[in-house]
Amino acid sequence: MQKENKGKITGIIPGIALIIGLIILFSIVNSTTKNIVHIEEILNVNDFYKNSMETISKEDLISKYGQPEKTENWNYTSSENSAIPLETLSYNNYTYEYIFLIISNIHLLI
């Protein structure tokens, strides 16, 4: 008789442990899914590339967003004191600024 009772007890204990483990796992999964934060997309960077190696042109940007509120031509001076010509197009009260590198009258978005 005692061997039969011992077998029932050793079968019940792992069963109870399994049930408790599943309850804990379910509560963890349930609590983490409630904390998901949805982020609104501001800009899709893929819209600024023609392909993986080429950005859109200044004309493409203007056709997409219209005329900029301000355009500024300026030079970046490198550590070697060489001037690098740039052009900045500003939109939405300077919220969005797009900088183009000017090489031989070709504007490259950087």
PyMOL commands that set and color helices and strands:
alter all, ss='L'
color gray80, all
select helices_A, chain A and resi 2-34+45-48+58-65
alter helices_A, ss='H'
color red, helices_A
select strands_A, chain A and resi 49-51+54-55+70-77+83-91+96-103+106-109
alter strands_A, ss='S'
color yellow, strands_A
deselect
rebuild
show_as cartoon
